[in-house]
Amino acid sequence: MSADLKFWYLRDHKLFRTLSFSQIKQLCIITGYKKAGKGDIIYFSSTDVPRIFFLKKGNIKIVSVDKSGKEMIKDIIQKGDLFGELTLETDSETYEYAQALTDEIIICSFLLSDFENLLLKHPELALSYTKFVGLRMLKWKNNYSNLISKDAKARLLMFIKDWAKKEGRAEGDKVYIENYLTQNDIAQIICTSRQTATQLLNELEEKQFITYTRKQIIINDFTAFEKIAG
């Protein structure tokens, strides 16, 4: 990858906007880059060298695995998001991996040790990073709150509404979402069984709130959908 392309990948990320052009050029020396395709595993937390990752293009799912081997989707990573050892600490008791959901994935990354040194050298960057991670933690806290306070249908409605707002393409009253998730993925995200997720999606289709296919989800009237989603 050319030095110019590396530079603009970093310069374009809001986390590094506090740095000067020359400082960003210096980062290119220690930054790793990777491309991946749908289904590829990006990293395993239990075996790979600890890194901080920045997603430049595509979508990734973070899957946690418990001691019995049961998998659960912890998060969906979108363009501009960070993932990896965000707390700057490694935990041998937890195991997770990242897998590409879309056809073209572009990632830049830093070794955890290099990134820690970077934050020490640039206090303004450390402050931006703290805010960034704080927002991610707040999102996870809200997700947990929803799990214990809402039923599966309410969680599905909220998930689809948030997905539409982040990635949907509006045309009049309709919103089109590129569907890169399987029904099993959706079930894991809202913490229910695949059978229940399928049943709930079918109900939304029968009531004409959505049109669902493997490639696309169409919200037929987003205003009406927001009302039922709360």
Summary of the structure (lengths in Angstrom):
residues: 230
radius of gyration: 19.1
end to end distance: 45.5
largest distance: 57.0
contacts: 647
relative contact order: 0.12
helix: 45%
strand: 26%
